[in-house]
Amino acid sequence: MKSIVTSFVVFMAFVVFALNVPVHAQGSGMTDAHIASIKTNCPLALGTLGRIHVNDAPQFINSNQTYFSIGDKLMAHLNSRLTLNKYDASMLVKTASDFNNALSNYRSVYKSYEEMMSQLVRMDCQRAPVTFYDNVAAAREQRTEVHDAVVRLHELLKQYRDDVKTFRAENLEATNG
């Protein structure tokens, strides 16, 4: 009987010791308090992330359709019309090509971001708080990449507008001069 009690006491001491050892994320310096905070705020965080994920989808669809229409219906048509009429539209064609490449990049980075968000909203952040935290950080970085891709698209739209103005000024002067 004494050996059972002794074994039980040793086992309980081991359990108490194991529970008091701080858990840290690899290299992140995450404290027990931080992990507890993640677990406590898990339902709120998942709800917020779910709303962001749901709202992002229609925004992407609308933006993607708009960018596609601009590139395919406006830029491509103007460029082909100018080329058919024997104008040098190489500057416009280059910018339109850069725009199409940037649009492909936007779609690619958004797809990665969307996959990360889909995975994130299905996570059990109470069972894996460190992984959840790391994935939120990764999703935040991917969202920044999406933002950067949108900024690049807008820069190219502005550049195309400026190229059209330059083209118009150069060709109006040539035909009027």
Stockholm file with secondary structure:
# STOCKHOLM 1.0

chainA/1-177         MKSIVTSFVVFMAFVVFALNVPVHAQGSGMTDAHIASIKTNCPLALGTLGRIHVNDAPQFINSNQTYFSIGDKLMAHLNSRLTLNKYDASMLVKTASDFNNALSNYRSVYKSYEEMMSQLVRMDCQRAPVTFYDNVAAAREQRTEVHDAVVRLHELLKQYRDDVKTFRAENLEATNG
#=GR chainA/1-177 SS CHHHHHHHHHHHHHHHHHHHSCCCCTTTCCCHHHHHHHHHTHHHHHHHHHHHHHHHHHHHHHHHHHHHHIIIIIIHHHHHHHHHTTCCCHHHHHHHHHHHHHHHHHHHHHHHHHHHHHHHHTCCTTTCHHHHHHHHHHHHHHHHHHHHHHHHHHHHHHHHHHHHHHHHHHHHHHHHC
#=GC SS_cons         CHHHHHHHHHHHHHHHHHHHSCCCCTTTCCCHHHHHHHHHTHHHHHHHHHHHHHHHHHHHHHHHHHHHHIIIIIIHHHHHHHHHTTCCCHHHHHHHHHHHHHHHHHHHHHHHHHHHHHHHHTCCTTTCHHHHHHHHHHHHHHHHHHHHHHHHHHHHHHHHHHHHHHHHHHHHHHHHC
//
